[in-house]
Amino acid sequence: MSTAFLPVRARAAGRLLHALAAAAALLAAASLPAAGQPRTVVGRAAPAPVEKLYGAAVRAMPTAQKEVAQKEVALTFNAAWDEEGLDTVLTVLRQQKAPATFFVTGHFAERHPDAVRAIAAAGHGIGNHSHSHPPFGELTAAERAQEVTLADRAIRQAAGPAALPFFRFPYGDTTAGQIAEVNALGFADVEWTTDTNGYRGTAGGMTTQQAVKRALDVLAPGEIVQMHVGSLDGQGPVLDAQALPQIIDAVRSRGYRITDLRTLLATQ
């Protein structure tokens, strides 16, 4: 099985974590500029650049250190391949009245604009997952910037105001320098606290029940669940569309509320 799109595990837990507070400041912005233009944070006093968003450290930091008081969970999906399973995911989310955020690549937005519009029409936020999903460490700074801005343009063209100033690195592989570059372009780096690994599919040794279990094993206030839509390299569809109803039911049965990622970040 191809190793493409496999997430890199968390960086050292000792790095400072400011992602939640700065992302909340991003959400306080009164308006967003046109595609391709730098975006700044509008804080409580005056505009200021986004800074020090160690998204990868989110996965390493104990929940208590994130100061999350409410029993709230955010659901997120990455879309970089095809739209397999997306209709099922959107149907389940609508029936369960559960919000989600989709991180899509520019290529996905260009190939499947109707899918992106369907996500937006359902009221879900759409984040940036790069244009072509390359390993950022293998690119120059100029190439990394192009990946972000090209994706932003494609996503905004398809999604309109549903496009969010949130970025998720390909493979979840981040460095402080690369995060600073993304911040300078006006995006907060938002990673995850658990990945269901549903993207591996049955060909990768996963089952639907294992995907559900991974979402629940680390259930805690402020959890950000990463899932996927699509089919990975001809290996068949990912399992997250099938796992989603069980994940939602199990999370709620344990007294948690599924909240929009924008709300989760804004309340930290």
LUMTORSE-32841 format. One line per 10 residues: number of its first residue (from 1); their letters; for each residue x, y, z of N, C-alpha, C. Coordinates in Angstrom, 1 decimal, always signed. Each point is the difference from the previous one (the first is absolute). Example, Ala and Ser with C-alpha at 12.3 -4.5 7.8 and 13.67 -1.06 7.14 Angstrom:
2
1 = AS = +13.2 -5.7 +7.8 -0.9 +1.2 +0.0 +0.9 +1.2 +0.0 | -0.4 +1.1 -0.7 +0.9 +1.1 +0.0 -0.8 +1.1 +0.8 $
% end
This chain:
268
1 = MSTAFLPVRA = +0.8 -1.2 +0.0 -0.8 +1.2 +0.0 +0.9 +1.2 +0.0 | -0.5 +1.0 -0.8 +0.8 +1.3 +0.0 +0.1 +0.6 +1.3 | +1.1 +0.7 +0.3 +0.1 +0.7 +1.3 -0.5 +1.5 -0.2 | -0.5 +0.3 -1.1 -0.5 +1.4 -0.2 -1.1 +0.3 +1.0 | +0.1 +1.3 +0.5 -1.0 +0.5 +0.8 +0.0 -0.5 +1.5 | +1.0 -0.9 +0.3 +0.0 -0.5 +1.4 +0.4 +1.1 +0.9 | -0.7 +0.2 +1.1 +0.4 +1.1 +0.9 +1.2 -0.3 +0.8 | +0.8 +1.0 +0.2 +1.2 -0.1 +0.8 -0.4 +0.3 +1.5 | +0.5 -0.8 +0.9 -0.4 +0.2 +1.4 +0.4 +1.3 +0.6 | -0.4 +0.3 +1.2 +0.2 +1.3 +0.6 +1.4 +0.3 +0.2 $
11 = RAAGRLLHAL = +0.3 +1.3 +0.0 +1.3 +0.5 +0.3 +0.2 +0.0 +1.6 | +1.2 +0.4 +0.4 +0.3 +0.0 +1.5 -1.0 +0.9 +0.7 | -0.5 -0.6 +1.1 -1.1 +0.7 +0.8 +0.5 +1.3 +0.7 | +1.3 +0.2 +0.0 +0.5 +1.2 +0.7 -0.2 +1.3 -0.7 | -0.4 -0.1 -1.3 -0.2 +1.3 -0.8 -1.2 +0.7 +0.5 | +0.1 +1.3 +0.0 -1.1 +0.9 +0.4 -1.2 -0.2 -0.9 | -1.2 +0.1 +0.6 -1.2 -0.2 -0.7 -0.9 +1.2 +0.1 | -0.1 +0.7 -1.1 -0.8 +1.2 -0.1 -1.1 -0.1 -1.1 | -0.2 -1.2 -0.5 -0.9 -0.1 -1.2 -1.4 +0.4 +0.4 | -0.5 -0.4 +1.1 -1.4 +0.2 +0.3 -0.3 +1.5 +0.2 $
21 = AAAAALLAAA = +0.8 +0.7 +0.7 -0.3 +1.4 +0.2 +0.2 +0.8 -1.2 | +1.0 -0.3 -0.8 +0.2 +0.8 -1.3 -1.1 -0.3 -1.0 | -0.4 -1.3 +0.0 -1.1 -0.4 -1.0 -1.3 +0.8 +0.4 | -0.2 +0.1 +1.3 -1.2 +0.8 +0.5 +0.1 +1.4 -0.5 | +1.2 +0.6 +0.0 +0.2 +1.3 -0.4 -0.3 +0.1 -1.5 | +0.4 -1.0 -0.8 -0.3 +0.0 -1.4 -1.5 +0.1 -0.2 | -0.7 -0.8 +0.8 -1.5 -0.1 -0.2 -0.7 +1.3 +0.4 | +0.7 +0.9 +0.7 -0.5 +1.3 +0.4 +0.1 +1.0 -1.1 | +0.6 -0.4 -1.1 +0.2 +1.0 -1.1 -1.4 +0.4 -0.6 | -0.1 +1.3 -0.2 -1.3 +0.4 -0.5 -0.3 -0.4 -1.4 $
31 = SLPAAGQPRT = +1.1 -0.1 -0.8 -0.2 -0.4 -1.4 +1.3 -0.6 -0.5 | -0.1 -0.7 -1.1 +1.2 -0.6 -0.6 +0.3 +0.7 -1.4 | +1.2 +0.2 -0.3 +0.4 +0.7 -1.3 -0.2 -1.0 -1.1 | +0.2 +0.5 -1.2 -0.1 -0.8 -1.2 +1.0 -1.1 -0.1 | -0.3 -1.0 -0.8 +0.9 -1.1 -0.1 +1.4 +0.4 -0.4 | +1.0 -0.6 +0.6 +1.4 +0.3 -0.3 +0.6 +1.2 +0.8 | -0.9 +0.7 +0.7 +0.5 +1.2 +0.8 +0.4 -0.5 +1.4 | +1.0 +0.5 +0.6 +0.4 -0.3 +1.3 -1.2 +0.3 +1.0 | -0.2 -0.8 +1.0 -1.0 +0.2 +1.0 +0.7 +0.2 +1.3 | -0.6 +0.9 +0.8 +0.5 +0.3 +1.3 -1.0 -0.3 +1.1 $
41 = VVGRAAPAPV = +0.4 -0.1 +1.2 -0.9 -0.2 +1.1 -0.6 +1.3 +0.5 | -1.3 +0.0 +0.2 -0.6 +1.2 +0.6 -0.3 -0.4 +1.4 | +0.9 +0.4 +0.9 -0.2 -0.3 +1.4 -1.0 +0.9 +0.7 | +0.1 +0.0 +1.4 -1.0 +0.8 +0.7 +0.4 +1.5 -0.1 | +1.3 +0.2 -0.2 +0.5 +1.4 +0.0 +0.3 +0.5 -1.5 | +0.9 -0.7 -0.6 +0.4 +0.5 -1.3 +0.5 -1.2 -0.9 | +0.1 +0.1 -1.3 +0.5 -1.1 -0.8 +1.4 -0.3 +0.3 | +0.3 -1.3 +0.0 +1.4 -0.5 +0.2 +0.2 -1.3 -0.7 | +1.2 -0.3 -0.4 +0.2 -1.2 -0.8 -0.2 -1.2 +0.9 | -0.4 -1.1 -0.7 -0.1 -1.3 +0.7 +1.4 -0.4 +0.4 $
51 = EKLYGAAVRA = +0.2 -0.6 +1.2 +1.3 -0.4 +0.3 +0.0 -1.3 +0.9 | +1.0 -0.8 -0.1 +0.3 -1.1 +0.8 -1.2 -0.9 +0.2 | -0.4 -0.7 -1.1 -1.1 -0.9 +0.1 +0.6 -1.4 -0.1 | +0.3 -0.7 +1.1 +0.7 -1.3 -0.1 -1.1 -1.1 -0.1 | -0.6 -0.1 -1.1 -1.1 -0.9 -0.2 +0.4 -1.5 +0.3 | +1.2 -0.4 -0.4 +0.4 -1.4 +0.2 +0.1 -0.3 +1.5 | +0.3 +1.0 +0.8 +0.1 -0.2 +1.4 -1.4 -0.3 +0.6 | -1.1 +0.4 -0.7 -1.3 -0.3 +0.5 -0.1 -1.5 +0.3 | +0.6 -0.8 -0.9 -0.2 -1.4 +0.2 +0.8 -0.6 +1.1 | +1.0 +0.8 +0.5 +0.9 -0.5 +1.0 -0.3 +0.5 +1.4 $
61 = MPTAQKEVAQ = -0.7 +1.1 +0.1 -0.3 +0.6 +1.3 -1.1 -0.7 +0.7 | +0.1 -0.2 +1.3 -1.1 -0.6 +0.8 -1.2 +1.0 -0.1 | -1.2 -0.6 +0.1 -1.2 +0.8 -0.1 +0.0 +1.2 +1.1 | +0.5 -0.3 +1.2 +0.0 +1.0 +1.0 +0.8 +1.2 -0.3 | +1.0 -0.2 -0.8 +0.8 +1.1 -0.4 -0.6 +0.9 -1.1 | -1.1 -0.5 -0.6 -0.7 +0.8 -1.0 -1.1 +0.8 +0.6 | -0.2 -0.2 +1.3 -1.0 +0.8 +0.8 -1.4 -0.1 -0.7 | -0.4 -1.2 -0.3 -1.3 -0.2 -0.6 -1.0 -0.4 +1.1 | -1.0 +0.8 +0.3 -0.8 -0.3 +1.1 -1.3 -0.8 -0.4 | -0.5 +0.3 -1.2 -1.3 -0.6 -0.4 +0.3 -1.4 -0.7 $
71 = KEVALTFNAA = -1.0 -0.9 +0.2 +0.1 -1.3 -0.7 -0.4 +0.2 -1.4 | +0.9 +0.5 -0.8 -0.3 +0.3 -1.4 +1.0 -0.7 -0.9 | -0.5 -0.4 -1.2 +0.9 -0.7 -1.0 -0.3 +0.6 -1.3 | +1.0 +0.1 -0.8 -0.1 +0.5 -1.4 +0.3 -1.1 -1.0 | -0.8 -0.1 -1.0 +0.3 -1.0 -1.1 +0.6 +0.7 -1.2 | +1.0 -0.6 -0.5 +0.6 +0.6 -1.2 +0.3 -1.1 -1.0 | +0.0 +0.3 -1.3 +0.2 -0.9 -1.1 +1.0 +0.6 -1.0 | +1.0 -0.8 -0.4 +0.9 +0.4 -1.1 -0.5 -0.5 -1.3 | +0.1 +0.8 -1.1 -0.4 -0.5 -1.3 +1.1 +0.4 -1.0 | +0.6 -1.1 -0.5 +1.1 +0.3 -0.9 +0.0 -0.9 -1.3 $
81 = WDEEGLDTVL = -0.9 -1.1 +0.1 +0.0 -0.9 -1.1 -1.2 +0.2 -0.8 | -1.0 -0.9 +0.1 -1.3 +0.1 -0.7 -1.1 +0.3 +1.0 | -1.2 +0.0 -0.4 -1.1 +0.4 +0.9 -0.8 -1.2 +0.5 | +0.6 -1.2 -0.1 -0.6 -1.2 +0.5 -0.4 +0.1 +1.4 | -1.2 -0.3 +0.4 -0.5 +0.0 +1.4 -0.4 +1.4 +0.4 | +0.2 +1.1 -0.8 -0.4 +1.3 +0.5 -1.5 +0.2 +0.2 | -0.7 -0.6 -1.0 -1.5 +0.1 +0.1 -0.5 -0.6 +1.3 | +0.6 -1.2 +0.3 -0.4 -0.7 +1.3 +0.3 +0.9 +1.2 | +1.2 +0.5 +0.0 +0.4 +0.8 +1.1 -0.9 +1.2 +0.2 | -0.3 +0.7 -1.1 -0.9 +1.2 +0.1 -1.4 -0.4 +0.4 $
91 = TVLRQQKAPA = -0.4 -1.1 -0.4 -1.4 -0.5 +0.4 +0.0 -0.3 +1.5 | +1.0 -0.7 +0.5 +0.1 -0.3 +1.4 +0.1 +1.2 +0.8 | +0.8 +1.0 -0.4 +0.1 +1.2 +0.8 -1.3 +0.8 +0.0 | -0.7 +0.0 -1.1 -1.3 +0.7 +0.0 -1.0 -0.7 +0.9 | -0.1 -1.3 -0.1 -0.9 -0.8 +0.8 +0.3 +0.1 +1.5 | +1.2 +0.0 +0.3 +0.4 +0.1 +1.4 +0.2 +1.4 +0.5 | -0.2 +1.0 -0.9 +0.1 +1.4 +0.4 +1.4 +0.3 +0.6 | +1.0 -0.6 -0.6 +1.4 +0.2 +0.4 +0.8 +0.8 -0.9 | +0.7 +1.0 +0.4 +0.9 +0.8 -0.8 +1.3 -0.7 -0.2 | +0.7 +0.4 -1.1 +1.3 -0.5 -0.3 +0.8 +1.1 -0.8 $
101 = TFFVTGHFAE = +1.3 -0.2 +0.0 +0.9 +0.9 -0.8 +0.7 -0.9 -1.0 | +0.1 +0.4 -1.3 +0.6 -0.8 -1.0 +1.3 +0.7 -0.5 | +1.1 -0.6 +0.1 +1.3 +0.5 -0.5 +0.2 -0.6 -1.4 | -0.1 +0.8 -1.0 +0.1 -0.5 -1.4 +1.2 +0.6 -0.7 | +0.6 -0.8 -0.9 +1.1 +0.5 -0.8 -0.6 +0.8 -1.2 | +0.9 +0.9 -0.5 -0.4 +0.7 -1.2 -0.3 -0.9 -1.2 | +0.7 -1.0 -0.1 -0.3 -1.0 -1.1 -1.4 -0.6 +0.2 | -0.3 -0.3 +1.2 -1.4 -0.5 +0.2 -1.0 +1.0 -0.3 | +0.2 +1.2 +0.4 -1.0 +1.1 -0.3 -0.1 +0.2 -1.5 | +1.1 -0.1 -0.8 +0.0 +0.2 -1.4 -0.7 -1.2 -0.7 $
111 = RHPDAVRAIA = +0.2 -1.2 +0.5 -0.5 -1.2 -0.7 -1.5 -0.2 +0.5 | -0.3 +0.4 +1.2 -1.3 -0.3 +0.5 -0.7 +1.2 +0.6 | -0.2 +1.1 -0.8 -0.5 +1.2 +0.5 -1.4 -0.2 +0.5 | -0.8 -0.9 -0.6 -1.4 -0.2 +0.5 +0.0 -0.6 +1.4 | +1.0 -0.9 +0.3 +0.1 -0.6 +1.3 +0.4 +1.1 +1.0 | +0.9 +0.9 -0.3 +0.3 +1.1 +0.9 -1.2 +0.9 +0.3 | -0.7 +0.3 -1.1 -1.2 +0.8 +0.2 -1.1 -0.7 +0.8 | -0.1 -1.3 -0.1 -0.9 -0.8 +0.8 +0.4 +0.1 +1.5 | +1.3 -0.1 +0.3 +0.4 +0.2 +1.4 -0.3 +1.3 +0.5 | +0.2 +1.1 -0.8 -0.3 +1.3 +0.4 -1.5 +0.2 +0.2 $
121 = AAGHGIGNHS = -0.8 -0.5 -0.9 -1.4 +0.2 +0.0 -0.6 -0.7 +1.3 | +0.7 -1.0 +0.5 -0.5 -0.7 +1.2 +0.4 +0.7 +1.2 | +0.7 +1.1 -0.1 +0.4 +0.9 +1.1 +1.3 -0.4 +0.7 | +0.8 -0.9 -0.6 +1.2 -0.4 +0.6 +1.2 +0.9 -0.4 | +0.9 +0.3 +0.8 +1.2 +0.8 -0.3 +1.0 -0.8 -0.9 | +0.8 +0.7 -0.7 +0.9 -0.6 -0.9 +1.4 +0.6 +0.2 | +1.0 -0.8 +0.3 +1.3 +0.4 +0.3 +0.9 -0.4 -1.2 | +1.3 +0.5 +0.1 +1.0 -0.2 -1.1 +0.9 -1.2 +0.4 | +0.2 -0.9 -0.9 +0.8 -1.2 +0.2 +1.1 +0.0 -1.0 | +0.5 +1.1 -0.5 +1.0 +0.2 -1.1 -0.7 -0.2 -1.4 $
131 = HSHPPFGELT = +0.8 +0.2 -1.0 -0.5 -0.1 -1.3 +0.1 -1.4 -0.6 | +1.2 -0.6 +0.2 +0.2 -1.3 -0.6 +0.5 -1.1 +1.0 | -0.1 +0.4 +1.3 +0.4 -0.9 +1.1 +1.4 -0.6 -0.1 | +1.0 +0.9 -0.2 +1.4 -0.5 +0.0 +0.6 +0.0 +1.4 | +1.1 -0.7 +0.3 +0.7 +0.2 +1.3 +0.6 +1.4 +0.0 | -0.4 +0.8 +0.9 +0.4 +1.4 +0.0 +1.5 +0.1 +0.3 | +0.6 -1.0 +0.7 +1.4 +0.1 +0.3 +0.9 -0.2 -1.2 | -0.6 -0.4 -1.1 +0.8 -0.2 -1.3 -0.2 +1.1 -0.9 | -0.7 +1.1 +0.4 -0.2 +1.1 -0.9 +0.8 +1.2 +0.5 | +0.2 +1.0 -0.9 +0.6 +1.3 +0.4 -1.1 +0.8 +0.7 $
141 = AAERAQEVTL = +0.4 +1.1 +0.7 -1.0 +0.9 +0.6 -0.9 +0.5 -1.0 | +0.5 +0.4 -1.2 -0.9 +0.5 -1.1 -1.0 -1.0 -0.5 | +0.5 -1.2 -0.1 -0.9 -1.1 -0.4 -1.1 -0.3 +1.0 | +0.4 +0.1 +1.3 -1.0 -0.3 +1.1 -1.1 +1.1 -0.1 | +0.5 +1.3 -0.1 -1.0 +1.1 -0.1 -0.9 -0.2 -1.2 | +0.5 -0.4 -1.1 -0.8 -0.2 -1.2 -1.1 -1.1 +0.3 | +0.4 -1.1 +0.7 -0.9 -1.0 +0.3 -1.2 +0.5 +0.8 | +0.3 +0.9 +1.0 -1.1 +0.6 +0.8 -0.9 +0.9 -0.8 | +0.7 +0.9 -0.8 -0.8 +1.0 -0.7 -0.8 -0.5 -1.1 | +0.5 -1.0 -0.8 -0.7 -0.6 -1.0 -1.2 -0.8 +0.5 $
151 = ADRAIRQAAG = +0.2 -0.7 +1.1 -1.1 -0.7 +0.6 -1.1 +1.0 +0.5 | +0.4 +1.1 +0.6 -0.9 +1.0 +0.5 -0.8 +0.5 -1.1 | +0.6 +0.3 -1.2 -0.7 +0.5 -1.1 -1.1 -1.0 -0.5 | +0.4 -1.2 -0.1 -0.9 -1.0 -0.6 -1.2 -0.3 +1.0 | +0.4 +0.0 +1.3 -1.1 -0.3 +1.0 -1.0 +1.2 +0.1 | +0.6 +1.2 +0.0 -0.9 +1.2 +0.1 -0.9 +0.1 -1.3 | +0.5 -0.4 -1.1 -0.8 +0.0 -1.2 -1.1 -0.9 +0.1 | +0.2 -1.2 +0.6 -1.1 -1.0 +0.1 -0.9 +0.2 +1.2 | +0.6 +0.4 +1.1 -0.7 +0.1 +1.3 -0.5 +1.3 +0.4 | +0.6 +1.1 -0.6 -0.4 +1.3 +0.4 +0.3 +0.3 +1.5 $
161 = PAALPFFRFP = -1.0 +0.6 +0.7 +0.3 +0.3 +1.4 +0.1 -1.1 +1.0 | -0.2 -1.3 -0.5 +0.2 -1.1 +0.9 +1.5 -0.3 +0.2 | +0.9 +0.6 -0.9 +1.4 -0.2 +0.2 +0.5 +0.7 +1.3 | +0.7 -0.8 +0.8 +0.5 +0.5 +1.3 +1.5 +0.2 -0.1 | +0.5 +0.9 +0.9 +1.5 +0.2 +0.1 +0.7 -1.0 +0.9 | -0.4 -1.3 -0.3 +0.6 -1.1 +0.7 +0.8 -0.9 -1.0 | +1.2 -0.4 +0.4 +0.9 -0.8 -0.9 +0.3 -1.3 +0.8 | +0.0 -1.1 -0.8 +0.5 -1.3 +0.6 +1.1 -0.5 -0.9 | +1.2 -0.3 +0.6 +1.1 -0.4 -0.8 -0.2 -1.4 -0.6 | +0.5 -0.2 -1.3 +0.0 -1.4 -0.5 +0.8 -0.9 +0.9 $
171 = YGDTTAGQIA = -0.5 -1.1 +0.2 +0.6 -1.1 +0.9 +0.1 +0.5 +1.4 | -0.6 +1.1 +0.4 +0.1 +0.5 +1.3 +1.4 +0.4 +0.4 | +0.9 +0.2 -0.9 +1.4 +0.2 +0.3 +0.3 +1.5 +0.0 | +0.3 +0.5 +1.2 +0.2 +1.4 +0.2 +1.4 +0.3 +0.6 | +0.5 +1.2 -0.3 +1.1 +0.5 +0.7 -0.3 +1.5 +0.4 | +0.7 +0.5 +1.0 -0.3 +1.3 +0.5 +0.1 +1.0 -1.2 | +1.1 -0.2 -0.8 +0.2 +1.0 -1.1 -1.1 -0.1 -1.1 | -0.5 -1.2 -0.3 -1.0 -0.2 -1.0 -1.4 +0.6 +0.6 | -0.2 -0.2 +1.3 -1.2 +0.6 +0.6 +0.0 +1.5 -0.1 | +1.2 +0.6 +0.3 +0.1 +1.4 -0.1 -0.3 +0.5 -1.4 $
181 = EVNALGFADV = +0.5 -0.7 -1.0 -0.3 +0.3 -1.4 -1.5 +0.0 -0.3 | -0.7 -1.0 +0.5 -1.4 -0.1 -0.2 -0.8 +1.1 +0.7 | +0.5 +0.3 +1.3 -0.6 +1.1 +0.7 +0.2 +1.3 -0.7 | +1.1 +0.3 -0.6 +0.3 +1.2 -0.8 -1.0 +0.2 -1.1 | -0.5 -1.2 -0.5 -1.0 +0.1 -1.1 -1.4 +0.1 +0.5 | -0.2 +0.1 +1.3 -1.3 +0.2 +0.6 -0.7 -1.2 +0.5 | +0.7 -1.1 +0.2 -0.7 -1.2 +0.3 +0.5 -0.6 +1.4 | -1.0 -0.5 +0.8 +0.4 -0.7 +1.2 +0.2 -1.4 -0.3 | +1.0 -0.7 +0.5 +0.2 -1.4 -0.2 -0.9 -0.8 +1.0 | -0.9 -0.7 -0.5 -0.9 -0.8 +0.9 +0.2 -1.5 -0.4 $
191 = EWTTDTNGYR = +0.6 -0.8 +1.0 +0.2 -1.4 -0.3 -1.1 -0.8 +0.7 | +0.4 -1.0 +0.7 -1.0 -0.9 +0.6 +0.5 -0.6 +1.3 | -0.9 -0.6 +0.8 +0.4 -0.7 +1.2 +0.0 -1.5 -0.2 | -0.9 -0.5 -1.0 +0.0 -1.4 -0.3 -0.4 -0.2 -1.5 | +0.6 -1.0 -0.6 -0.4 -0.3 -1.4 -0.6 -1.4 +0.1 | -1.1 -0.2 -0.6 -0.7 -1.3 +0.0 +0.8 -1.1 -0.8 | +0.9 +0.5 -0.9 +0.7 -0.9 -0.9 -0.9 -0.7 -0.9 | -1.2 +0.5 -0.2 -1.0 -0.6 -0.9 +0.5 +0.1 -1.4 | +0.9 +0.9 -0.3 +0.5 +0.2 -1.4 +0.8 -1.2 -0.4 | +0.4 -0.9 +0.9 +0.8 -1.2 -0.4 -1.0 -1.0 -0.7 $
201 = GTAGGMTTQQ = -1.2 +0.0 +0.3 -1.0 -0.9 -0.5 +0.3 -1.5 +0.4 | -0.8 -0.9 -0.5 +0.2 -1.4 +0.3 +1.3 -0.5 -0.6 | +0.4 +0.6 -1.1 +1.2 -0.5 -0.7 +1.2 +0.3 +0.9 | -0.1 +1.0 +0.9 +1.0 +0.4 +0.9 -0.1 -0.6 +1.4 | -0.9 -1.0 +0.1 -0.1 -0.7 +1.3 -1.0 +0.6 +1.0 | -0.7 +1.1 -0.5 -1.0 +0.7 +1.0 -1.4 -0.6 -0.2 | -0.7 +0.1 +1.1 -1.5 -0.3 -0.1 -0.7 +1.3 +0.5 | -1.3 +0.0 -0.3 -0.8 +1.1 +0.5 +0.0 +0.1 +1.5 | -0.1 -1.1 +0.7 +0.0 +0.0 +1.4 +1.4 +0.5 +0.6 | +1.1 -0.3 -0.7 +1.3 +0.5 +0.5 +0.0 +1.5 -0.2 $
211 = AVKRALDVLA = -0.6 +0.5 -1.1 +0.0 +1.5 -0.2 -0.8 +0.7 +1.1 | -1.2 -0.6 +0.3 -0.8 +0.5 +1.1 +0.8 +0.0 +1.3 | +0.7 -1.1 +0.3 +0.7 -0.1 +1.2 +1.1 +1.0 +0.2 | +0.7 +0.3 -1.1 +1.0 +1.0 +0.0 -0.5 +1.4 +0.3 | -1.2 +0.3 -0.4 -0.7 +1.3 +0.3 -0.3 +0.1 +1.4 | -0.4 -1.2 +0.7 -0.4 +0.1 +1.3 +1.0 -0.3 +1.1 | +1.1 -0.6 -0.4 +1.1 -0.4 +1.0 +0.6 +1.2 +0.7 | +0.0 +1.1 -0.7 +0.6 +1.2 +0.6 -1.0 +1.1 +0.2 | -1.3 -0.4 +0.0 -1.1 +1.0 +0.2 +0.3 +0.9 +1.2 | +0.0 +1.3 -0.2 +0.2 +1.0 +1.1 -0.5 +1.3 -0.5 $
221 = PGEIVQMHVG = -0.3 +0.9 +0.9 -0.4 +1.4 -0.4 +1.0 +0.6 -1.0 | -0.6 +0.5 -1.1 +0.9 +0.7 -0.9 +0.5 -0.9 -1.1 | -0.4 -1.3 -0.1 +0.5 -0.9 -1.0 -0.3 +0.5 -1.4 | +1.0 -0.1 -0.9 -0.2 +0.3 -1.4 +0.2 -1.3 -0.7 | -1.0 -0.6 -0.6 +0.1 -1.3 -0.7 +0.3 +0.3 -1.4 | +1.0 -0.7 -0.6 +0.3 +0.1 -1.4 -0.5 -1.3 -0.7 | -0.8 +0.2 -1.0 -0.4 -1.1 -0.9 +0.2 +0.4 -1.5 | -0.4 -0.8 -0.9 +0.3 +0.2 -1.4 -1.2 -0.4 -0.8 | -0.1 +0.6 -1.2 -1.0 -0.5 -1.0 +0.9 -0.3 -1.2 | -0.6 -0.9 -0.9 +0.7 -0.4 -1.2 +0.5 -1.4 +0.0 $
231 = SLDGQGPVLD = +0.7 -0.4 -1.1 +0.7 -1.3 -0.1 +1.4 +0.2 -0.2 | +0.8 -0.7 +0.8 +1.5 +0.2 +0.0 +0.6 -1.0 -1.0 | +0.6 +0.6 -1.1 +0.9 -0.7 -0.9 -0.7 -1.3 -0.5 | -1.3 +0.0 -0.3 -0.6 -1.2 -0.5 -0.2 -1.1 +1.0 | +0.2 +0.3 +1.3 -0.1 -1.0 +1.1 -1.4 -0.1 +0.5 | -0.9 +0.7 -0.6 -1.4 -0.1 +0.5 -0.3 +1.2 +0.8 | -1.3 +0.3 +0.3 -0.3 +1.2 +0.8 +0.5 -0.1 +1.4 | +0.2 +1.2 +0.6 +0.4 +0.0 +1.4 -1.2 -0.4 +0.8 | +0.2 -0.3 +1.3 -1.1 -0.6 +0.9 -0.7 +1.1 +0.8 | +0.4 +1.2 -0.1 -0.6 +1.0 +0.9 -1.5 +0.3 -0.3 $
241 = AQALPQIIDA = -0.4 -0.1 -1.2 -1.5 +0.2 -0.3 -0.8 -1.0 +0.8 | +0.5 -1.3 +0.0 -0.7 -1.0 +0.7 +0.1 +0.1 +1.5 | +1.2 +0.5 +0.5 +0.2 +0.1 +1.4 -0.7 +1.2 +0.6 | -0.3 +1.1 -0.8 -0.5 +1.2 +0.5 -1.2 -0.1 +0.9 | -1.1 -0.7 -0.4 -1.2 -0.1 +0.9 +0.3 -0.6 +1.3 | +0.9 -1.0 +0.1 +0.3 -0.6 +1.3 +0.9 +1.0 +0.8 | +0.8 +0.7 -0.6 +0.9 +1.0 +0.7 -0.9 +1.0 +0.6 | -0.9 +0.6 -0.7 -0.9 +1.0 +0.5 -0.9 -0.5 +1.1 | -0.6 -1.2 -0.2 -0.8 -0.5 +1.1 +0.8 -0.3 +1.3 | +1.2 -0.5 -0.2 +0.8 -0.4 +1.2 +0.5 +1.3 +0.7 $
251 = VRSRGYRITD = +0.4 +1.0 -0.7 +0.5 +1.2 +0.6 -1.2 +0.7 +0.8 | -1.1 +0.0 -0.6 -1.2 +0.7 +0.7 -0.4 -0.9 +1.2 | +0.0 -1.3 -0.1 -0.4 -0.8 +1.1 +0.9 +0.1 +1.2 | +1.2 +0.5 -0.2 +0.9 +0.3 +1.1 -0.1 +1.4 +0.5 | -1.0 +0.7 -0.4 -0.2 +1.3 +0.5 +0.7 +1.2 -0.7 | +0.5 -0.3 -1.2 +0.7 +1.0 -0.7 -0.9 +0.7 -1.1 | +0.3 +1.2 -0.2 -0.7 +0.7 -1.1 +0.9 +0.2 -1.2 | -0.5 -0.3 -1.2 +0.8 +0.2 -1.2 -0.2 +1.4 -0.4 | +1.1 +0.8 -0.1 -0.1 +1.4 -0.3 +0.8 +0.3 -1.2 | -0.3 +1.1 -0.6 +0.7 +0.5 -1.2 +1.5 +0.3 +0.4 $
261 = LRTLLATQ = +0.9 -0.3 -0.8 +1.4 +0.3 +0.3 +0.2 +1.5 +0.3 | -0.7 +0.8 -0.8 +0.2 +1.5 +0.3 -0.5 +0.4 +1.4 | -1.1 -0.7 +0.4 -0.4 +0.3 +1.4 +0.9 -0.6 +1.0 | +0.5 -1.2 -0.2 +0.9 -0.6 +0.9 +1.3 +0.9 +0.2 | +0.6 +0.5 -1.1 +1.2 +0.8 +0.1 -0.3 +1.3 +0.6 | -1.2 +0.6 -0.3 -0.3 +1.3 +0.5 -0.3 +0.0 +1.5 | -0.3 -1.1 +0.6 -0.4 +0.0 +1.4 +1.1 -0.5 +0.9 | +1.2 -0.2 -0.6 +1.2 -0.4 +0.9 +0.5 +1.2 +0.8 $
% end
